[in-house]
């Protein structure tokens, strides 16, 4: 099994868990859990594959990805009530999923020998699109738009590091590992320690 397949399986599983947790907060039925889990799990990878013209899309080529997402939905449906703070679980699981999915997007672009700007963009899209779809469907403020939090910026930093490393080495373990560690480290720091970027503050016009 290739590194890309392993990363796709991992990101599908963890993102599906976050989608199911979001469904539990909205008190949906089991079908709603499965729908939201699958949407979150494969949304970013689907956008990546369509833009890179990878045919067929990864979950169509291997439907087992959908099975994993549905299994994750069933697990959360029957166990979510045991979690003291489902939103806190969602945030931390989402941070792990972000790191893995960014690395998966980078791996797909590098495998197709794309130039470094495309590598960076694919990392960001793969990591952020699924969670964005989940939050929009649930009528929540998307995590990617939370004021000042390191989310898209974490994905950007991890993807950019991978692109830089790829210019000096062919060691995919180093490239993808560095990408995932930096992405997760920044996102985790934002959650645990309140790391933020400056945000725009509007000023009244001068008279």
C-alpha positions in Angstrom: 0.0 0.0 0.0 1.4 3.4 -1.0 2.0 6.3 1.4 -0.8 8.2 -0.3 -3.3 5.4 0.3 -2.3 5.1 3.9 -2.7 8.9 4.4 -6.1 8.8 2.6 -7.4 6.0 4.8 -6.2 7.8 8.0 -7.7 11.1 7.0 -11.0 9.5 5.9 -11.3 7.7 9.3 -10.5 10.7 11.5 -12.5 13.3 9.4 -15.5 10.8 9.4 -15.3 10.8 13.2 -15.5 14.6 13.3 -18.4 14.6 10.9 -20.3 12.1 13.1 -19.6 14.1 16.2 -21.0 17.2 14.4 -24.1 15.1 13.6 -24.4 14.1 17.2 -24.4 17.8 18.2 -27.3 18.3 15.7 -29.1 15.2 17.0 -29.4 13.6 13.6 -30.5 10.1 12.8 -28.2 7.3 11.8 -28.5 8.1 8.1 -27.7 11.7 8.8 -24.6 10.6 10.8 -23.5 8.5 7.8 -24.1 11.3 5.3 -22.2 13.9 7.3 -19.4 11.5 8.1 -18.9 10.6 4.4 -19.2 14.2 3.3 -16.5 15.3 5.7 -14.3 12.3 5.1 -14.0 12.5 1.3 -14.8 16.1 0.5 -11.2 17.4 0.5 -9.8 14.4 -1.3 -12.5 14.6 -3.9 -11.8 18.2 -4.7 -8.1 17.4 -4.9 -8.6 14.5 -7.3 -10.9 16.5 -9.5 -8.5 19.4 -9.8 -5.5 17.2 -10.4 -7.5 15.2 -12.9 -6.9 11.9 -11.1 -9.4 9.5 -12.6 -11.2 7.8 -11.0 -11.6 9.8 -7.8 -10.0 7.9 -4.9 -13.2 6.7 -3.2 -14.8 5.6 -6.4 -11.7 3.5 -7.3 -11.8 2.0 -3.8 -15.3 2.1 -2.2 -13.9 0.8 1.0 -13.2 4.4 2.0 -17.0 5.0 2.2 -17.3 1.8 4.3 -14.8 3.2 6.8 -16.6 6.5 7.0 -19.9 4.7 7.6 -18.4 2.5 10.2 -17.0 5.6 12.0 -20.5 7.1 11.9 -22.1 4.0 13.4 -19.4 4.0 16.2 -20.1 7.6 17.1 -23.9 7.2 16.9 -23.8 4.6 19.7 -21.0 6.1 21.8 -21.2 9.9 21.5 -23.2 10.2 24.6 -20.2 9.0 26.6 -18.1 12.0 25.7 -18.2 14.9 28.3 -17.5 17.5 25.7 -18.2 16.5 22.1 -17.2 19.8 20.7 -13.7 19.5 22.4 -13.3 16.0 20.9 -14.4 17.3 17.5 -11.7 20.1 17.6 -8.9 17.8 18.6 -9.8 15.0 16.2 -10.2 17.7 13.4 -6.6 18.9 14.2 -5.3 15.4 13.6 -7.4 14.9 10.5 -6.1 18.3 9.2 -2.5 17.3 9.5 -3.0 13.9 7.8 -5.1 15.3 5.0 -2.7 18.1 4.3 0.1 15.5 3.9 -2.2 13.4 1.7 -2.8 16.4 -0.6 0.9 17.1 -0.8 1.6 13.5 -1.6 -0.9 13.4 -4.4 0.6 16.5 -6.0 4.2 15.3 -5.6 3.3 11.9 -7.1 2.1 13.7 -10.2 5.2 15.9 -10.3 3.3 19.2 -9.9 5.2 22.5 -9.3 5.5 23.7 -5.8 2.6 26.2 -5.8 0.2 23.4 -6.8 1.7 21.2 -4.1 1.0 23.9 -1.5 -2.6 24.5 -2.8 -3.4 20.8 -2.9 -2.3 20.4 0.6 -4.4 23.3 1.8 -7.5 22.2 -0.2 -7.3 18.6 0.9 -6.9 19.5 4.5 -9.6 22.2 4.8 -12.4 21.4 2.3 -14.0 18.5 4.1 -14.2 20.3 7.4 -15.5 23.4 5.7 -18.3 21.3 4.0 -19.2 19.8 7.4 -19.5 23.1 9.2 -21.5 24.7 6.4 -24.0 21.8 6.2 -24.3 22.0 10.0 -24.9 25.8 9.9 -21.9 26.4 12.0 -19.2 29.1 11.6 -16.5 27.1 9.7 -13.4 26.5 11.8 -11.4 27.8 8.8 -13.0 31.2 9.4 -12.5 31.4 13.2 -10.9 34.8 13.9 -7.2 34.6 14.0 -7.0 30.8 14.8 -4.3 28.9 13.1 -6.2 26.6 10.7 -5.6 27.5 7.0 -2.4 29.1 8.1 -1.3 25.8 9.7 -2.1 23.9 6.5 -0.2 26.5 4.5 2.9 26.2 6.7 2.9 22.4 6.5 2.4 22.4 2.8 5.0 25.0 2.2 7.6 23.1 4.3 6.8 19.9 2.3 7.4 21.8 -1.0 10.7 23.2 0.3 11.9 19.7 1.5 10.9 18.2 -1.8 13.3 20.5 -3.5 16.2 19.0 -1.5 15.3 15.4 -0.9 13.2 12.5 -2.4 12.6 11.0 1.1 8.8 11.0 1.3 8.8 10.0 4.9 10.7 13.1 5.8 8.7 15.3 3.5 5.2 14.1 4.6 6.2 13.6 8.2 7.5 17.2 8.4 4.4 18.4 6.7 2.1 16.6 9.2 4.1 17.6 12.3 4.2 21.3 11.5 0.6 21.4 10.5 -0.6 19.6 13.6 1.8 21.5 15.9 0.5 24.9 14.8 -3.1 23.8 15.0 -2.6 22.2 18.4 -0.8 25.3 19.7 -3.8 27.4 18.6 -6.2 25.1 20.5 -4.1 24.6 23.6 -2.2 27.9 24.0 -4.4 30.3 22.1 -1.8 31.0 19.3 -3.3 33.5 16.9 -2.5 35.6 13.9 -3.3 39.3 13.9 -6.7 40.1 12.5 -7.9 43.1 10.6 -9.5 45.9 12.7 -11.5 48.3 10.8 -11.1 52.0 11.5 -13.6 54.8 11.0 -12.9 56.9 7.9 -11.2 60.3 8.4 -13.4 63.3 8.3 
